[in-house]
Amino acid sequence: MRVCLASTSPARLMLLRQAGIEPETMAPRVDEDAVIAAVEQAEERTLTPDEHVLLLARRKAADVAATLRERDPDFDGIVIGGDSMFAFGDEVLGKPHRPEVASARWHAMRGGTGILHSGHSVFRLQPGRPAVEAHAVATAAVTFAADVDDAEIEAYVASGEPLQVAGAFTVDSLGGAFIERVDGDPSTVVGMSLSTLRRLVRDLGVSWPSLWQTRDA
């Protein structure tokens, strides 16, 4: 059973590898900002975080599934798409990109709790059959330590790690020491909920253990 990850995210790739899955990877051709803007304009409203991540996860998986159908019609397996965003209070926090933005966020977030929203979309591809899909959103509450001091924030921001991740933090690397608690599937915060993926894969008639493989297989 082949697995294609519709992402070039190192965190998502690492997560699947730790779960015993060695996926192929393909970057989706999706202009995320344009997709969200078009849907919000058409519906004349702002998408909720859950709607946002699910829409992008499905578009990413659908794009890669279509590409695989064209390039590799004998592909027999699944395509996994994902998207994440972090909500803190009434604000949705994407990647900060700039050190001053990351620093301001950490000063605001310490001692508080935010919600990580993670969209999942799985397409089942089989030669000669229509594609079928399953999708879901998982959430996890992340509580930051209240005693993170200014020097620690400065050092963390200077490491560069928080600049290119949603919410300006990681749970599986340097930022993990500053997170007091995660309520929900911890893998959700890394990039995808493995328990949610397992359920979606099973809904599509695929056994999760059938995806396990060694890297040199």
N, C-alpha and C positions, 0 to 999 in steps of 0.2 A: 504494500500500500504506500503510494508516494504521497509526500506532503510538500506543499509549496507555501511558503510564508510570503504574503503580499506586503513585504516591508523589508527595509534594509536596517532596521533598528537593531543595534548590537544587544540591547537589553532583552528584546523579545526573542532573538535568536538564542542567546544564552539560556533563557528560561526554558525554551523547548528542548535544548540539548540536555539540560539538567533533568528534564522529565523523560529522558530516554529517546527523544525524537531528533533525528538529524534531517532537517528540512532543506529543500532547495529554497532559494530566495529570489525574488523578482521585485523590482521597484515598480509600484503602480504609477501610472501616468494620470494623476489626479491633482488638479489645482484646488487645494482645499479651501482657500479663501473664496475663490470664484464659485465653488459649489455651494457653500453656505450662503453667500450673498444672493445667489440666484434663487435658492429655495425661500429664503426669508423675504425677498422682494415679491416673489410670486404669492406667498401666503400672507404677506403684510403683517408679519410678526417676528419676534425673536425666538429662535429655537431654544428649548431647554437644554441643559447640559447633556441629558440622556439622549435627546433627539439628535443633538450635534454629533456626539461620538458614534451613535449607531449609523447615522447617515454616511459619515465618512468611512467607517469600517466596511459598510456594504459596498460603497463605490470603489474602494480599493480592491476588495476581494473580487468584485464583478469585473473590474478592468483586467486584473491578472488572469482570471478565469477565461475571459474572452481571448486574451493573448495566447494562452496555452492551447485553447481550442484551435487557434489558427496555426500556431507553430508546431504543436505536438498533438495531433488528433488522437494518438494512442494513449494519451495521459489517463491513467486510472488512479484516482486518489482524491485528495481534498486540497482546497485552497483556503488559507486562513488570513483574514483581514482584521485589523484592529486599529483603534484610535482611543486616545485618552485625553482628559482635561481635568483640571483641579479647581474646585470651587471653594472659596474661603469667604464666609459671610455672604454678601450679595455680589461678590466679585468673582469672575472667572479668570483664572490665572494661566496664561500660556507660558511659553518659553521667555524668560526675561531678556536674554541676549546681552544686555549691558550690565556691568558690575553694580552700578548705582541702583538699578532697578531690583536686582537680586538682593542687595543689601537692605533696601527699603522693605521688601517683602518679608525677609526674615525677621526684621525688627517688629513687623506687624503680626507675624504668625506665631512667634514664640509664646508658649503657654496656651495657644489656641488649638482648635480642631477644625479641619477642613475635610471635604469629601472628594475622593478621587473617583471619577466616572470613567469606566472603560467599556468601549463598544467592541463587540465580537461578531464576526460574520464568517460562516463556514460554507463553502460551496463543495458539493460532491460532484465530481466529474467522472464519467464513464464513457468509453468509446461507443458511439452510436446511440447514446441516450441523452435526453434533455438534462441540463444541469438542475440540481435541486439545492436549496439553501436553507440554513437555519441561522438565527441570529438572536442576540440577547445583550443586555447591558448588566454589568456588575459594578457595585460600588463598595468602597471601603473608607471608613473614617480614620483619618490620620491625626494624632495628637502630638504636638511638638512640645519638647521639654521647656518648662518655664524658666529654667536657670541657665539657658544658653546665653553667654555673655557677649558683649560687643567684640571682644578680641576673637572669640571663636567664630562669630559671624564673619568678621573681616578675613580670617584665615580660610574659612570655607569658601567664601566668594573668590578669594585670590587663587584658590585651587583650580578655578574654572569649571568645576563639575556642575554647579547649579545653573550655569548660563544657558545651556542647551536642552534643558529638561522641563516639562510642564510642571508648574508650581515651584520651580527653583529648588527642588530637592530630589534625592534618591533615598531609597530604603535599603538598598543592597550594596552600597559602597560607602563613601566618606560621610554622607548625610545620615546614615543609619544611626549613628551614635547620638544624634540630636532628636530622634523620634522616640517618644515615650511609649506610644501604644498604637497598634493598628487593629481596628475592629472590622472584621471581614476577612476574606481570603487574602493573605499577604501578597500572593503573586499578582493580585490586581494592581498593587502599587508599583510593581516592577514593570508592568506593561500589558499583561493579560492574566485573566483569572483561569488557572488551569482547571479548576473544578467546573467552571462554566463551559470551557472548551470541551471537556469530557462529556458533559451533558449534550451539547450541541452535536458533537460527533456521533454519539450514540443515537440521537434523534434521527440522524441520517443513515442509520443502519450499519455504522462502522464501529467495530470494537476498539476501544482505546488501546488495549495491549497490542493490537495488531499494528500500531504505529511505532512501537518500540523497536529500536534498531541500534546497532553499534556503528561508530563512525567509519569503521573500515569495512563495513558490510558491502 
